[in-house]
Amino acid sequence: MTMNDDIHNYYEKLVLEYISAQGLDIDKDQDYLADLCCIILNQLPPRYIRYEVDMAFYLPQSERFEMQMKVEEAVRKAVEFLSNQR
């Protein structure tokens, strides 16, 4: 078996959606965003999936909410960290 592009960490999608919703992708350059994403994702547990539909149908609402809260906290911490570093 080989790994392919179909397998990915679901948190990546959540992080990118949250960054976009907060407008960080508009205000910051690509280097900042790359650093930000690395810092954020290193704070979160991996959740690998093949198909987005699996998460849509089989993830309980309570778990979805918990994942979103983890993303928000990780983003807050990462932005704070980068603000102190730059």
Secondary structure in CASP SS format (residue, H / E / C, confidence):
PFRMAT SS
TARGET T0000
AUTHOR 0000-0000-0000
METHOD secondary structure of the structure
MODEL  1
M C 1.00
T C 1.00
M C 1.00
N C 1.00
D C 1.00
D C 1.00
I C 1.00
H E 1.00
N E 1.00
Y H 1.00
Y H 1.00
E H 1.00
K H 1.00
L H 1.00
V H 1.00
L H 1.00
E H 1.00
Y H 1.00
I H 1.00
S H 1.00
A H 1.00
Q C 1.00
G C 1.00
L H 1.00
D H 1.00
I H 1.00
D H 1.00
K C 1.00
D C 1.00
Q H 1.00
D H 1.00
Y H 1.00
L H 1.00
A H 1.00
D H 1.00
L H 1.00
C H 1.00
C H 1.00
I H 1.00
I H 1.00
L H 1.00
N H 1.00
Q H 1.00
L C 1.00
P C 1.00
P C 1.00
R C 1.00
Y E 1.00
I E 1.00
R C 1.00
Y C 1.00
E H 1.00
V H 1.00
D H 1.00
M H 1.00
A H 1.00
F H 1.00
Y H 1.00
L C 1.00
P C 1.00
Q H 1.00
S H 1.00
E H 1.00
R H 1.00
F H 1.00
E H 1.00
M H 1.00
Q H 1.00
M H 1.00
K H 1.00
V H 1.00
E H 1.00
E H 1.00
A H 1.00
V H 1.00
R H 1.00
K H 1.00
A H 1.00
V H 1.00
E H 1.00
F H 1.00
L H 1.00
S H 1.00
N H 1.00
Q H 1.00
R C 1.00
END
